[in-house]
Amino acid sequence: MKKYIKKVAAVIAVAGIALSATACSNGGKTVASYKGGKISQEQYYNEMKKSQAGQTTLANMIITHVLDQQYGKKVSDKKVNQQFNNYKKQYGSQFSAVLQQNGMTQSSFKQNLKTTLLSEAALKDIKKVSKSQEKKAWKTYQPKVTVQHILVSKKSTAEDIISQLKNGKSFSSLAKKDSLDTATKNKGGKLPAFDSTDTTLDPAFKKAAFKLKNGQVTSTPVKSQSGYHVIKMINHPAKGSFASHKSAIDDQIYKSMSQDQQTMRSVIATVLKRADVSIKDNDLENVLSSYVSNSESGSASGLGN
């Protein structure tokens, strides 16, 4: 989650800077005073717009607003809250601490989740999945499987568990006794069904699981970032037809596209052009230059179609 929060935090700069910069349009109000002088909002604004942080804040504010204007109807508060609650549940009592470590509040994190969902909606609208992409993804696609697993910290412990299973010990009882995965140990180590598009499980874990047939157990411990796993396949269905998995495959392709910076910059550039953004302050005319060409950003209204 730390990695994800840092990623989405980059989408929107510190809210305090954004709010202060916006308020500067009110003229000569005082931001701070001291013996013998003061700092006005106009002075503060003039300094902020020269800084990289100030320019980044403005760019992010523009992007956030135009994304919401064009795709807000596709991202409901219910969907945002659902994702937020999933993270909150996953990290439990550590959730607030992780947010604080990344300079975020629950409110700002929720806003970043919404911006990410808006960006994904824009991606699906602007970039269409090709037949060749689907064909390539289908070759490596695995349908949803259901497994049990036992997580331990040492390879030797995992090897001992595999030996006990071969001698007739119950997988569920060993999971309850030895597994470090507190979320599944009392369920016999059973995980929610997952397919090859899943991004929450370690790639090594998925690769090992997909090789198993129904009832089969991994013959050697599977190493992941969490430790060592012993995996048992409960249900490994046939791959079936492409048509029955097209939606999941397209989602996998879009997920991969969303992680490509060049692709997402292209998407945001299209969103900005559609919005016909006009920069009114000449000192900030290039604030969106990283998303559009120099020729397009050279004038205050150069982002129009």
ZAGU-392827 format. One record per atom (N, C-alpha, C): residue in three letters; x negated, y, z. Coordinates in steps of 0.1 Angstrom, whole numbers, padded with zeros to 4 digits, always signed. Atoms other than C-alpha are relative to their C-alpha. Example, Ala and Ser with C-alpha at 12.3 -4.5 7.8 and 13.67 -1.06 7.14 Angstrom:
BEGIN
ala-0009-0012+0000
ala-0123-0045+0078
ala-0009+0012+0000
ser+0009-0011+0000
ser-0137-0011+0071
ser+0008+0011+0008
***
This chain:
BEGIN
met-0008-0012+0000
met+0000+0000+0000
met-0009+0013+0000
lys+0009-0012+0000
lys-0029+0024+0007
lys-0004+0004-0014
lys+0004-0003+0014
lys-0040+0021-0029
lys+0012+0006-0007
tyr-0012-0005+0007
tyr-0004+0027-0041
tyr+0003+0014+0004
ile-0003-0013-0005
ile+0001+0057-0018
ile-0009+0010-0006
lys+0010-0010+0005
lys-0031+0073-0030
lys+0003+0003-0015
lys-0003-0002+0014
lys-0020+0067-0066
lys+0011+0010-0002
val-0012-0008+0002
val+0014+0083-0062
val-0003+0014+0006
ala+0003-0013-0006
ala+0000+0111-0040
ala-0007+0009-0010
ala+0007-0008+0010
ala-0021+0122-0070
ala+0010+0006-0009
val-0010-0006+0009
val+0011+0128-0089
val+0005+0013+0004
ile-0005-0012-0005
ile+0022+0155-0066
ile-0010+0005+0011
ala+0010-0005-0010
ala-0003+0177-0047
ala+0007+0004+0013
val-0005-0003-0013
val+0001+0189-0012
val+0011+0009+0000
ala-0012-0007+0001
ala+0036+0202-0007
ala-0001+0014+0005
gly+0002-0013-0006
gly+0025+0231+0014
gly-0005+0010-0010
ile+0006-0009+0010
ile+0004+0246-0014
ile+0011+0004-0011
ala-0010-0002+0010
ala+0033+0242-0039
ala+0010+0010+0005
leu-0010-0009-0006
leu+0058+0259-0016
leu-0005+0014+0001
ser+0006-0013-0002
ser+0034+0288-0009
ser-0001+0007-0013
ala+0002-0006+0013
ala+0026+0293-0045
ala+0014+0005-0006
thr-0013-0004+0005
thr+0063+0294-0054
thr+0006+0012+0007
ala-0005-0012-0007
ala+0071+0319-0027
ala-0006+0013-0003
cys+0007-0012+0003
cys+0046+0343-0040
cys+0007+0010-0009
ser-0008-0008+0009
ser+0071+0356-0065
ser+0008+0011+0007
asn-0008-0009-0008
asn+0088+0375-0037
asn-0007+0014+0002
gly+0007-0013+0000
gly+0062+0403-0040
gly-0010+0002+0011
gly+0010-0003-0009
gly+0044+0419-0012
gly+0001-0004+0015
lys-0001+0005-0014
lys+0054+0399+0019
lys-0013-0004+0005
thr+0012+0004-0007
thr+0027+0392+0044
thr-0001-0015+0003
val+0003+0014-0003
val+0012+0357+0046
val-0007-0001+0014
ala+0008+0000-0013
ala-0012+0365+0075
ala-0004+0014+0003
ser+0005-0013-0004
ser-0022+0395+0094
ser-0011-0001+0011
tyr+0011+0000-0010
tyr-0052+0404+0116
tyr-0003+0014+0003
lys+0002-0014-0005
lys-0065+0434+0134
lys-0007+0008-0011
gly+0006-0009+0010
gly-0070+0461+0108
gly+0004-0004-0014
gly-0003+0004+0014
gly-0055+0443+0078
gly+0010-0012-0001
lys-0010+0011+0003
lys-0033+0416+0062
lys-0003-0007-0013
ile+0000+0007+0013
ile-0031+0391+0034
ile+0014-0001-0005
ser-0014+0001+0006
ser-0001+0395+0011
ser+0002-0012-0008
gln-0003+0012+0009
gln+0016+0368-0009
gln-0006+0002-0014
glu+0006-0002+0014
glu+0004+0385-0041
glu-0015-0003+0000
gln+0014+0003-0001
gln-0032+0383-0029
gln-0002-0015+0001
tyr+0001+0015-0001
tyr-0027+0347-0019
tyr+0003-0007-0013
tyr-0003+0006+0013
tyr-0011+0338-0052
tyr-0011+0002-0010
asn+0011-0003+0010
asn-0039+0355-0072
asn-0012-0009+0003
glu+0011+0009-0003
glu-0064+0334-0053
glu+0003-0015-0003
met-0005+0014+0002
met-0044+0302-0055
met+0000-0004-0015
lys-0001+0003+0015
lys-0039+0304-0093
lys-0014-0002-0006
lys+0014+0001+0005
lys-0077+0306-0098
lys-0006-0014+0004
ser+0005+0013-0005
ser-0082+0273-0078
ser+0005-0012-0008
gln-0005+0013+0006
gln-0080+0238-0092
gln+0012-0005+0007
ala-0011+0006-0007
ala-0057+0228-0064
ala+0013+0008-0003
gly-0012-0008+0003
gly-0033+0257-0072
gly+0005-0004-0014
gln-0004+0003+0013
gln-0033+0249-0109
gln+0006-0015-0001
thr-0005+0013+0000
thr-0028+0212-0103
thr+0014-0001+0007
thr-0013+0000-0007
thr+0001+0219-0079
thr+0011+0005-0010
leu-0009-0005+0009
leu+0018+0240-0106
leu+0003-0010-0011
ala-0002+0010+0011
ala+0013+0213-0133
ala+0009-0011+0006
asn-0008+0011-0006
asn+0027+0186-0109
asn+0015+0005+0002
met-0014-0005-0003
met+0057+0208-0100
met+0008+0000-0013
ile-0006+0000+0013
ile+0065+0213-0137
ile+0004-0014-0005
ile-0003+0014+0004
ile+0062+0176-0145
ile+0011-0006+0008
thr-0010+0006-0008
thr+0083+0166-0116
thr+0014+0006-0003
his-0013-0006+0003
his+0111+0191-0124
his+0005-0005-0014
val-0005+0004+0013
val+0113+0182-0161
val+0003-0015-0001
leu-0003+0014-0001
leu+0112+0145-0154
leu+0014-0002+0006
asp-0013+0001-0007
asp+0141+0149-0130
asp+0011+0005-0009
gln-0010-0005+0009
gln+0160+0170-0155
gln+0004-0009-0011
gln-0002+0009+0011
gln+0156+0145-0183
gln+0005-0014+0004
tyr-0002+0014-0004
tyr+0158+0112-0164
tyr+0006-0002+0014
gly-0005+0001-0014
gly+0173+0120-0130
gly+0012-0009+0001
lys-0012+0008+0000
lys+0206+0102-0139
lys-0004-0015+0000
lys+0004+0014+0000
lys+0186+0070-0143
lys-0007-0005+0012
val+0007+0003-0013
val+0170+0071-0109
val+0009+0004+0012
ser-0009-0003-0011
ser+0195+0069-0081
ser-0007+0000+0013
asp+0005+0000-0013
asp+0189+0077-0045
asp+0000-0014+0007
lys-0001+0013-0005
lys+0199+0042-0037
lys-0012-0008-0004
lys+0011+0007+0005
lys+0171+0028-0058
lys-0013+0005+0007
val+0012-0006-0007
val+0145+0052-0042
val+0000-0005+0014
asn-0001+0004-0014
asn+0157+0043-0007
asn-0003-0015+0001
gln+0003+0014-0001
gln+0155+0006-0015
gln-0015-0003-0001
gln+0014+0002+0001
gln+0119+0008-0026
gln-0007+0005+0013
phe+0006-0006-0012
phe+0111+0030+0004
phe+0001-0010+0012
asn-0003+0009-0011
asn+0127+0005+0028
asn-0008-0013-0001
asn+0008+0012+0002
asn+0108-0024+0012
asn-0014+0002+0005
tyr+0013-0003-0005
tyr+0075-0007+0020
tyr+0000+0002+0015
lys-0002-0002-0014
lys+0087+0003+0054
lys+0001-0014+0008
lys-0002+0013-0006
lys+0097-0033+0062
lys-0013-0008-0001
gln+0012+0007+0002
gln+0065-0047+0047
gln-0011+0004+0010
tyr+0011-0004-0009
tyr+0042-0026+0069
tyr+0004+0003+0014
gly-0005-0001-0014
gly+0064-0024+0100
gly-0005+0012+0008
ser+0004-0010-0009
ser+0049-0005+0129
ser-0012+0008-0006
gln+0012-0007+0005
gln+0018+0005+0108
gln+0004+0010-0011
phe-0004-0008+0012
phe+0039+0023+0081
phe-0003+0015+0002
ser+0003-0014-0002
ser+0037+0058+0097
ser-0015+0003+0000
ala+0014-0002-0001
ala+0000+0054+0104
ala-0007+0000-0014
val+0006+0001+0013
val-0008+0044+0068
val+0004+0013-0008
leu-0004-0012+0007
leu+0012+0074+0055
leu-0008+0012+0005
gln+0008-0011-0006
gln-0006+0097+0079
gln-0015+0000-0005
gln+0014+0001+0005
gln-0040+0084+0068
gln-0002+0005-0014
asn+0000-0004+0014
asn-0031+0093+0032
asn+0006+0014-0001
gly-0005-0014+0000
gly-0019+0128+0042
gly+0014+0002-0005
met-0014+0000+0005
met+0018+0120+0035
met+0009-0002+0012
thr-0011+0002-0010
thr+0051+0121+0054
thr+0009-0009-0007
gln-0010+0009+0006
gln+0080+0098+0049
gln+0008+0007-0012
ser-0007-0008+0010
ser+0097+0126+0029
ser-0008+0001-0013
ser+0008-0002+0011
ser+0068+0132+0006
ser-0003-0013-0007
phe+0002+0013+0006
phe+0062+0095+0000
phe+0013-0004-0008
lys-0013+0003+0007
lys+0099+0091-0009
lys+0001+0008-0013
gln+0000-0008+0012
gln+0096+0119-0034
gln-0010-0005-0010
asn+0010+0006+0009
asn+0065+0103-0049
asn+0006-0013-0006
leu-0006+0012+0006
leu+0084+0070-0053
leu+0010+0004-0011
lys-0010-0004+0010
lys+0112+0089-0071
lys-0007+0005-0013
thr+0007-0005+0012
thr+0086+0106-0094
thr-0005-0012-0008
thr+0005+0012+0007
thr+0071+0072-0102
thr+0011-0007-0008
leu-0011+0006+0006
leu+0105+0058-0110
leu+0005+0008-0012
leu-0004-0009+0011
leu+0113+0088-0132
leu-0010-0002-0012
ser+0010+0002+0010
ser+0080+0083-0150
ser+0002-0013-0008
glu-0003+0013+0006
glu+0089+0046-0156
glu+0012+0001-0010
ala-0011-0002+0008
ala+0122+0057-0170
ala-0003+0007-0013
ala+0005-0007+0012
ala+0105+0081-0194
ala-0008-0009-0009
leu+0008+0009+0008
leu+0081+0054-0205
leu+0009-0009-0008
lys-0009+0009+0007
lys+0109+0030-0214
lys+0008+0007-0011
asp-0008-0008+0010
asp+0127+0057-0233
asp-0009+0004-0012
ile+0009-0005+0010
ile+0097+0069-0252
ile-0008-0010-0008
lys+0008+0011+0006
lys+0076+0038-0258
lys+0008-0013-0001
lys-0008+0012+0002
lys+0093+0007-0272
lys-0009-0012-0001
val+0008+0012+0000
val+0080-0028-0267
val+0000-0006-0014
ser+0001+0006+0014
ser+0068-0044-0300
ser+0001-0015+0001
lys-0001+0015+0001
lys+0074-0080-0312
lys-0014-0006+0003
ser+0014+0006-0002
ser+0036-0086-0311
ser-0003+0000+0014
gln+0003+0000-0014
gln+0034-0075-0275
gln+0008-0011+0007
glu-0009+0010-0006
glu+0063-0098-0266
glu-0006-0014-0003
lys+0005+0013+0004
lys+0047-0127-0285
lys-0013-0003+0008
lys+0012+0002-0008
lys+0014-0122-0267
lys+0003-0003+0015
ala-0004+0002-0014
ala+0030-0120-0233
ala+0007-0013+0002
trp-0007+0013-0001
trp+0051-0151-0239
trp-0009-0012+0001
lys+0010+0011+0000
lys+0020-0172-0244
lys-0004-0004+0014
thr+0005+0002-0014
thr+0010-0168-0208
thr+0010+0001+0010
tyr-0011-0002-0010
tyr+0044-0163-0192
tyr+0003-0013+0007
gln-0004+0011-0008
gln+0053-0186-0164
gln+0014+0003+0007
pro-0013-0003-0006
pro+0090-0188-0152
pro-0001-0001+0015
lys+0000+0000-0015
lys+0099-0184-0115
lys-0001-0013+0006
val+0002+0013-0007
val+0086-0211-0093
val+0002+0003+0015
thr-0002-0001-0015
thr+0092-0218-0056
thr-0010-0009+0007
val+0011+0008-0006
val+0063-0229-0034
val+0001+0002+0016
gln+0003-0002-0015
gln+0054-0234+0003
gln-0015+0002+0000
his+0014-0002-0002
his+0020-0223+0015
his-0004+0001+0015
ile+0006-0001-0014
ile-0002-0224+0046
ile-0012+0009-0002
leu+0011-0009+0001
leu-0026-0195+0051
leu-0009-0001+0012
val+0009+0001-0011
val-0057-0199+0072
val-0012+0008-0003
ser+0011-0009+0002
ser-0089-0179+0077
ser-0013-0007-0004
lys+0012+0007+0004
lys-0115-0207+0071
lys+0003-0011-0010
lys-0001+0010+0010
lys-0120-0230+0042
lys+0000-0014+0006
ser+0000+0013-0006
ser-0128-0259+0065
ser+0013-0004+0006
thr-0013+0002-0005
thr-0094-0255+0082
thr+0010-0004-0010
ala-0009+0004+0011
ala-0076-0256+0049
ala-0003-0014-0005
glu+0004+0013+0004
glu-0096-0287+0039
glu+0006-0011+0010
asp-0005+0009-0010
asp-0085-0303+0072
asp+0015-0002-0002
ile-0015+0001+0002
ile-0048-0295+0065
ile+0003-0008-0012
ile-0002+0008+0012
ile-0051-0310+0030
ile-0001-0015+0004
ser+0003+0014-0004
ser-0065-0342+0046
ser+0012-0005+0008
gln-0012+0004-0008
gln-0036-0343+0071
gln+0012-0002-0008
leu-0011+0002+0009
leu-0011-0339+0044
leu-0001-0013-0008
lys+0002+0012+0007
lys-0026-0368+0025
lys+0003-0012+0009
asn-0002+0011-0010
asn-0022-0389+0057
asn+0015+0000+0005
gly-0014+0001-0003
gly+0015-0382+0058
gly+0006+0011+0009
lys-0005-0011-0009
lys+0018-0350+0080
lys+0010+0008-0008
ser-0010-0009+0006
ser+0047-0327+0073
ser-0005+0013-0003
phe+0005-0013+0004
phe+0039-0296+0053
phe+0006+0011+0009
ser-0008-0010-0008
ser+0066-0276+0072
ser-0006+0001+0015
ser+0005+0000-0013
ser+0053-0286+0106
ser-0014+0006+0001
leu+0013-0005+0000
leu+0017-0278+0097
leu+0000+0015-0003
ala-0002-0015+0003
ala+0028-0244+0083
ala+0004+0007+0013
lys-0005-0006-0012
lys+0046-0236+0116
lys-0012+0001+0010
lys+0011+0001-0011
lys+0015-0247+0137
lys-0012+0008-0004
asp+0013-0006+0004
asp-0014-0233+0116
asp+0000+0012-0008
ser+0000-0011+0010
ser-0003-0207+0091
ser-0001+0014+0007
leu+0002-0013-0004
leu-0014-0171+0096
leu+0011+0010-0006
asp-0010-0008+0006
asp+0015-0158+0075
asp+0012-0001+0009
thr-0011+0000-0010
thr+0040-0148+0102
thr+0013+0001-0007
ala-0012-0002+0007
ala+0066-0140+0076
ala+0006-0013-0005
thr-0005+0012+0006
thr+0069-0175+0063
thr-0003-0013+0008
lys+0004+0012-0008
lys+0054-0199+0089
lys+0012-0008+0006
asn-0011+0007-0007
asn+0087-0206+0106
asn+0011-0004-0011
lys-0008+0004+0011
lys+0103-0212+0072
lys-0007-0011-0008
gly+0008+0010+0006
gly+0079-0240+0064
gly-0010+0005-0010
gly+0009-0006+0009
gly+0057-0216+0045
gly+0006+0004-0013
lys-0007-0002+0013
lys+0083-0211+0018
lys+0000+0015-0004
leu+0001-0014+0005
leu+0078-0179-0003
leu+0012+0002-0010
pro-0011-0003+0010
pro+0105-0161-0024
pro-0005-0004-0014
ala+0004+0004+0013
ala+0105-0174-0060
ala-0007+0012-0008
phe+0008-0010+0007
phe+0080-0156-0083
phe-0004-0006-0014
asp+0005+0004+0013
asp+0069-0157-0119
asp-0013+0007-0003
ser+0013-0005+0003
ser+0038-0146-0138
ser+0000+0016+0000
thr-0001-0015+0000
thr+0050-0109-0138
thr-0002+0006+0014
asp+0001-0005-0014
asp+0047-0107-0100
asp-0013+0007+0002
thr+0012-0007-0003
thr+0022-0082-0088
thr-0003+0001+0015
thr+0003+0000-0015
thr+0024-0088-0050
thr-0009-0011+0004
leu+0009+0011-0004
leu+0006-0121-0049
leu-0013+0001-0007
asp+0014+0000+0006
asp-0031-0126-0055
asp+0000-0008-0013
pro+0001+0008+0013
pro-0039-0137-0091
pro-0005-0014+0002
ala+0006+0014-0002
ala-0059-0167-0078
ala+0011-0009+0005
phe-0011+0008-0006
phe-0029-0178-0058
phe+0010-0004-0011
lys-0010+0003+0011
lys-0005-0176-0088
lys-0006-0010-0009
lys+0006+0009+0010
lys-0029-0193-0111
lys+0000-0015+0005
ala+0000+0014-0006
ala-0033-0223-0087
ala+0014-0006+0001
ala-0013+0005-0001
ala+0004-0225-0081
ala+0006-0005-0013
phe-0006+0003+0013
phe+0014-0225-0118
phe-0005-0014-0005
lys+0005+0013+0005
lys-0008-0256-0123
lys+0007-0012+0007
leu-0006+0011-0008
leu+0012-0277-0098
leu+0013-0005-0006
lys-0013+0006+0004
lys+0040-0301-0106
lys+0009-0001+0013
asn-0009+0001-0011
asn+0070-0306-0084
asn-0005-0010+0011
gly+0004+0008-0011
gly+0060-0320-0050
gly-0015-0001+0002
gln+0014+0001-0001
gln+0023-0316-0057
gln-0006+0011+0009
val+0007-0009-0009
val-0002-0300-0033
val-0014+0003-0006
thr+0014-0003+0005
thr-0034-0282-0042
thr-0010-0009+0007
ser+0010+0010-0005
ser-0063-0306-0039
ser-0012+0007+0007
thr+0010-0007-0006
thr-0087-0279-0028
thr+0005+0014+0005
pro-0005-0013-0005
pro-0082-0246-0008
pro-0001+0010-0010
val-0001-0011+0010
val-0072-0216-0028
val-0004+0013+0007
lys+0005-0012-0007
lys-0092-0185-0018
lys+0007+0013-0006
ser-0005-0012+0004
ser-0075-0151-0019
ser-0005+0011+0009
gln+0004-0010-0009
gln-0080-0117-0003
gln+0004-0001+0014
ser-0005+0002-0013
ser-0060-0128+0026
ser-0006-0012+0008
gly+0006+0012-0006
gly-0079-0161+0033
gly+0000-0012-0009
tyr-0001+0013+0008
tyr-0075-0197+0022
tyr+0014-0006+0001
his-0014+0005+0001
his-0042-0212+0011
his+0000-0015-0004
val-0004+0013+0005
val-0028-0247+0008
val+0014+0002-0006
ile-0012-0003+0007
ile+0000-0246-0017
ile+0008-0013-0004
lys-0008+0011+0005
lys+0029-0271-0024
lys+0011+0005-0009
met-0011-0004+0010
met+0052-0268-0054
met+0013-0007+0004
ile-0014+0005-0003
ile+0089-0271-0045
ile+0008-0001-0013
asn-0008+0000+0013
asn+0104-0262-0079
asn-0008+0007-0011
his+0007-0005+0012
his+0085-0257-0112
his+0008-0003-0012
pro-0009+0003+0011
pro+0112-0254-0139
pro-0008+0001-0014
ala+0006-0001+0013
ala+0105-0258-0176
ala+0000+0014-0005
lys+0001-0013+0004
lys+0095-0227-0194
lys+0012+0006-0007
gly-0013-0005+0007
gly+0127-0225-0215
gly-0003+0008-0012
ser+0001-0008+0013
ser+0133-0201-0244
ser-0004+0014+0003
phe+0004-0014-0001
phe+0119-0167-0250
phe+0012+0009+0004
ala-0012-0009-0002
ala+0154-0152-0251
ala+0004+0001+0014
ser-0004+0000-0013
ser+0161-0163-0216
ser-0009+0007+0010
his+0009-0007-0009
his+0131-0145-0202
his-0005+0013-0006
lys+0004-0012+0007
lys+0129-0115-0226
lys+0000+0012+0009
ser+0000-0012-0009
ser+0139-0090-0199
ser-0012+0000+0009
ala+0011+0001-0009
ala+0113-0102-0175
ala-0013+0003-0007
ile+0012-0002+0008
ile+0086-0102-0202
ile-0002+0015-0004
asp+0001-0014+0003
asp+0095-0067-0213
asp-0004+0009+0012
asp+0004-0007-0012
asp+0093-0055-0177
asp-0015-0001+0003
gln+0015+0003-0003
gln+0058-0071-0174
gln-0008+0009-0010
ile+0007-0008+0010
ile+0047-0053-0206
ile+0001+0015+0004
tyr-0002-0014-0004
tyr+0061-0019-0193
tyr-0009+0002+0012
lys+0008-0001-0012
lys+0044-0025-0160
lys-0015+0002-0003
ser+0013-0002+0005
ser+0011-0029-0178
ser-0003+0013-0006
met+0001-0013+0007
met+0017+0002-0199
met+0000+0011+0010
ser-0001-0010-0010
ser+0025+0022-0168
ser-0013+0002+0007
gln+0013-0001-0006
gln-0010+0015-0155
gln-0011+0005-0009
asp+0010-0005+0010
asp-0027+0028-0186
asp+0001+0016+0000
gln+0000-0015-0001
gln-0036+0065-0181
gln+0003+0007-0013
gln-0002-0006+0013
gln-0037+0073-0218
gln+0014-0001-0004
thr-0014+0002+0004
thr-0003+0059-0224
thr+0009+0009+0008
met-0009-0009-0008
met+0013+0078-0195
met-0002+0014-0003
arg+0003-0014+0004
arg-0004+0110-0205
arg+0008+0004-0013
ser-0008-0002+0012
ser+0012+0106-0239
ser+0015+0001+0003
val-0014-0001-0004
val+0046+0100-0223
val+0003+0013+0006
ile-0002-0013-0007
ile+0043+0131-0201
ile-0001+0011-0010
ala+0001-0010+0011
ala+0032+0151-0231
ala+0013+0002-0008
thr-0013+0000+0007
thr+0064+0141-0249
thr+0011+0007+0008
val-0010-0006-0009
val+0085+0150-0219
val-0001+0015+0001
leu+0003-0014-0001
leu+0069+0184-0216
leu+0004+0007-0013
lys-0003-0006+0013
lys+0074+0191-0253
lys+0015+0002-0001
arg-0015+0000+0001
arg+0111+0182-0251
arg+0006+0011+0010
ala-0005-0010-0009
ala+0114+0206-0221
ala-0002+0014-0004
asp+0003-0013+0005
asp+0100+0235-0241
asp-0005+0009+0011
val+0006-0008-0011
val+0079+0247-0211
val-0006+0013-0005
ser+0006-0013+0003
ser+0069+0283-0211
ser-0007+0005+0012
ile+0008-0005-0011
ile+0041+0295-0189
ile+0000+0015-0001
lys-0002-0015+0000
lys+0048+0332-0179
lys-0013+0007+0004
asp+0012-0006-0005
asp+0014+0339-0163
asp-0012-0004-0009
asn+0011+0003+0010
asn-0014+0342-0189
asn-0012-0007+0006
asp+0012+0006-0007
asp-0040+0332-0163
asp+0003-0015+0002
leu-0003+0014-0003
leu-0022+0298-0160
leu+0005-0007-0013
glu-0005+0005+0012
glu-0015+0292-0197
glu-0006-0014-0004
asn+0006+0013+0003
asn-0038+0261-0198
asn+0002-0010+0011
val-0002+0009-0011
val-0024+0245-0167
val+0005-0014-0004
leu-0005+0014+0005
leu-0009+0216-0188
leu-0009-0005-0011
ser+0009+0004+0012
ser-0039+0213-0212
ser-0004-0015+0001
ser+0004+0014-0001
ser-0047+0178-0199
ser+0011-0009-0006
tyr-0010+0008+0005
tyr-0014+0166-0213
tyr+0003+0004-0015
val-0003-0005+0014
val-0012+0186-0246
val-0013+0004-0006
ser+0012-0004+0007
ser-0037+0196-0272
ser-0003+0015+0003
asn+0004-0013-0003
asn-0056+0228-0269
asn+0008+0010-0009
ser-0007-0009+0009
ser-0038+0243-0299
ser+0014+0002+0005
glu-0014-0001-0005
glu-0004+0236-0283
glu+0000+0008+0013
ser+0000-0007-0013
ser-0014+0250-0249
ser-0006+0014+0000
gly+0007-0013+0001
gly-0031+0281-0262
gly+0009+0012+0002
ser-0009-0011-0003
ser+0000+0303-0258
ser+0010-0003+0011
ala-0009+0003-0012
ala+0025+0307-0230
ala+0012-0009-0004
ser-0011+0008+0004
ser+0053+0291-0251
ser-0004-0011-0010
gly+0005+0010+0010
gly+0031+0267-0271
gly+0005-0014+0002
leu-0004+0014-0002
leu+0047+0236-0256
leu+0013-0003-0006
gly-0013+0002+0007
gly+0079+0240-0275
gly-0001-0009-0012
asn+0000+0008+0012
asn+0089+0218-0304
asn-0001+0009-0012
***
